[in-house]
């Protein structure tokens, strides 16, 4: 792990926004690599990522010392470090709970795989007898979640059930040992402190835009 | 508009998080109405929304005076006001740009419609000759965007093109008079000040979770 490699103890609390930007830097570095570019200055990388250069340098200080003055960053080394930090250097299994409209759309989305995540199965209270051809993953009843998650060492879940069922489903995810939940239900989930919830609500994002363009 | 109704001038800058919570309160109120409940205390509404009661009351102060001491809020009135503020009291047209995997998945998602938004058309540099049966909307070439957006008075767009094409596509959206962009590309868009961008990246949300469950 980079933390021990860099002998940095104890590591300061890293802002969530820094982690989001890390994902963006990683994508920029991957594009540079794909174009055969092996070193990059912090100014050029910041420009590609759409952030100011001091911001990039500050974000990187959380993870150790990178780059050589006058030479810039080693693109391959920096992207490997970021990928390792983000846990995307190996394919991580994810389960999806709630096979409604959005769940079905997400099951057919191939973009997660490209980024290091694979949605290996879906769970729902009502398993469709003959499930749609729109996605390939199997759908299981909720009571098989715990056994499945343990067997396949799943630690992350995508939750797309209606808001009134979201807390109950979240409780089952926690029971099943899930540590990270990407929650699409427009409700605030109560989970133990060690479980991380990222809320994403597509209609709410549109509403939010709608508010700001009106006022 | 509620602003003039309430004679509040000038209105203070409303935090974006308050607007997100407004969307959540609105959904709670709609569920209450559906269950035939017509008044609600701030404690009960806060509990349903998963926030603390002072937070709810503070959020509402941005929009005027609501509720009667000892009686609570009028559910219908409060939800109408919120819906009006968020611009979801009438169906708003939205265009989608970029019909790749995610774009296709989102075009088949019926959840936006329920929340007051209707994705009426999609645009792409490469219009599929025979487009998938997975969604109903027409797909047009990008050069028809401006005319279409003007004709249908479209002010919001969902952008799901690859990161390397995102800025160019955003420029075309701005040219076409779009004021709000929901950006799924993992890049920072540069747009004029009056245009609002909300960034949503599903793989990045998973990476972010992945980081926090590892560290």
Boltz contact constraints between the chains, C-beta under 6 A:
constraints:
  - contact:
      token1: [A, 19]
      token2: [B, 208]
      max_distance: 6.0
  - contact:
      token1: [A, 19]
      token2: [B, 211]
      max_distance: 6.0
  - contact:
      token1: [A, 23]
      token2: [B, 204]
      max_distance: 6.0
  - contact:
      token1: [A, 23]
      token2: [B, 207]
      max_distance: 6.0
  - contact:
      token1: [A, 24]
      token2: [B, 186]
      max_distance: 6.0
  - contact:
      token1: [A, 27]
      token2: [B, 186]
      max_distance: 6.0
  - contact:
      token1: [A, 50]
      token2: [B, 188]
      max_distance: 6.0
  - contact:
      token1: [A, 86]
      token2: [B, 207]
      max_distance: 6.0
  - contact:
      token1: [A, 86]
      token2: [B, 210]
      max_distance: 6.0
  - contact:
      token1: [A, 86]
      token2: [B, 211]
      max_distance: 6.0
  - contact:
      token1: [A, 87]
      token2: [B, 210]
      max_distance: 6.0
  - contact:
      token1: [A, 87]
      token2: [B, 214]
      max_distance: 6.0
  - contact:
      token1: [A, 88]
      token2: [B, 207]
      max_distance: 6.0
  - contact:
      token1: [A, 101]
      token2: [B, 109]
      max_distance: 6.0
  - contact:
      token1: [A, 101]
      token2: [B, 110]
      max_distance: 6.0
  - contact:
      token1: [A, 101]
      token2: [B, 111]
      max_distance: 6.0
  - contact:
      token1: [A, 102]
      token2: [B, 109]
      max_distance: 6.0
  - contact:
      token1: [A, 102]
      token2: [B, 111]
      max_distance: 6.0
  - contact:
      token1: [A, 105]
      token2: [B, 105]
      max_distance: 6.0
  - contact:
      token1: [A, 105]
      token2: [B, 108]
      max_distance: 6.0
  - contact:
      token1: [A, 105]
      token2: [B, 109]
      max_distance: 6.0
  - contact:
      token1: [A, 108]
      token2: [B, 105]
      max_distance: 6.0
  - contact:
      token1: [A, 109]
      token2: [B, 101]
      max_distance: 6.0
  - contact:
      token1: [A, 109]
      token2: [B, 102]
      max_distance: 6.0
  - contact:
      token1: [A, 109]
      token2: [B, 105]
      max_distance: 6.0
  - contact:
      token1: [A, 110]
      token2: [B, 101]
      max_distance: 6.0
  - contact:
      token1: [A, 111]
      token2: [B, 101]
      max_distance: 6.0
  - contact:
      token1: [A, 111]
      token2: [B, 102]
      max_distance: 6.0
  - contact:
      token1: [A, 111]
      token2: [B, 203]
      max_distance: 6.0
  - contact:
      token1: [A, 112]
      token2: [B, 203]
      max_distance: 6.0
  - contact:
      token1: [A, 115]
      token2: [B, 203]
      max_distance: 6.0
  - contact:
      token1: [A, 117]
      token2: [B, 206]
      max_distance: 6.0
  - contact:
      token1: [A, 155]
      token2: [B, 213]
      max_distance: 6.0
  - contact:
      token1: [A, 156]
      token2: [B, 209]
      max_distance: 6.0
  - contact:
      token1: [A, 179]
      token2: [B, 213]
      max_distance: 6.0
  - contact:
      token1: [A, 180]
      token2: [B, 209]
      max_distance: 6.0
  - contact:
      token1: [A, 180]
      token2: [B, 213]
      max_distance: 6.0
  - contact:
      token1: [A, 182]
      token2: [B, 205]
      max_distance: 6.0
  - contact:
      token1: [A, 186]
      token2: [B, 24]
      max_distance: 6.0
  - contact:
      token1: [A, 186]
      token2: [B, 27]
      max_distance: 6.0
  - contact:
      token1: [A, 188]
      token2: [B, 50]
      max_distance: 6.0
  - contact:
      token1: [A, 196]
      token2: [B, 209]
      max_distance: 6.0
  - contact:
      token1: [A, 196]
      token2: [B, 212]
      max_distance: 6.0
  - contact:
      token1: [A, 196]
      token2: [B, 213]
      max_distance: 6.0
  - contact:
      token1: [A, 198]
      token2: [B, 205]
      max_distance: 6.0
  - contact:
      token1: [A, 198]
      token2: [B, 208]
      max_distance: 6.0
  - contact:
      token1: [A, 198]
      token2: [B, 209]
      max_distance: 6.0
  - contact:
      token1: [A, 200]
      token2: [B, 205]
      max_distance: 6.0
  - contact:
      token1: [A, 203]
      token2: [B, 111]
      max_distance: 6.0
  - contact:
      token1: [A, 203]
      token2: [B, 112]
      max_distance: 6.0
  - contact:
      token1: [A, 203]
      token2: [B, 115]
      max_distance: 6.0
  - contact:
      token1: [A, 204]
      token2: [B, 23]
      max_distance: 6.0
  - contact:
      token1: [A, 205]
      token2: [B, 182]
      max_distance: 6.0
  - contact:
      token1: [A, 205]
      token2: [B, 198]
      max_distance: 6.0
  - contact:
      token1: [A, 205]
      token2: [B, 200]
      max_distance: 6.0
  - contact:
      token1: [A, 206]
      token2: [B, 117]
      max_distance: 6.0
  - contact:
      token1: [A, 207]
      token2: [B, 23]
      max_distance: 6.0
  - contact:
      token1: [A, 207]
      token2: [B, 86]
      max_distance: 6.0
  - contact:
      token1: [A, 207]
      token2: [B, 88]
      max_distance: 6.0
  - contact:
      token1: [A, 208]
      token2: [B, 19]
      max_distance: 6.0
  - contact:
      token1: [A, 208]
      token2: [B, 20]
      max_distance: 6.0
  - contact:
      token1: [A, 208]
      token2: [B, 198]
      max_distance: 6.0
  - contact:
      token1: [A, 209]
      token2: [B, 156]
      max_distance: 6.0
  - contact:
      token1: [A, 209]
      token2: [B, 180]
      max_distance: 6.0
  - contact:
      token1: [A, 209]
      token2: [B, 196]
      max_distance: 6.0
  - contact:
      token1: [A, 209]
      token2: [B, 198]
      max_distance: 6.0
  - contact:
      token1: [A, 210]
      token2: [B, 86]
      max_distance: 6.0
  - contact:
      token1: [A, 210]
      token2: [B, 87]
      max_distance: 6.0
  - contact:
      token1: [A, 211]
      token2: [B, 19]
      max_distance: 6.0
  - contact:
      token1: [A, 211]
      token2: [B, 86]
      max_distance: 6.0
  - contact:
      token1: [A, 212]
      token2: [B, 196]
      max_distance: 6.0
  - contact:
      token1: [A, 213]
      token2: [B, 155]
      max_distance: 6.0
  - contact:
      token1: [A, 213]
      token2: [B, 179]
      max_distance: 6.0
  - contact:
      token1: [A, 213]
      token2: [B, 180]
      max_distance: 6.0
  - contact:
      token1: [A, 213]
      token2: [B, 196]
      max_distance: 6.0
  - contact:
      token1: [A, 214]
      token2: [B, 87]
      max_distance: 6.0
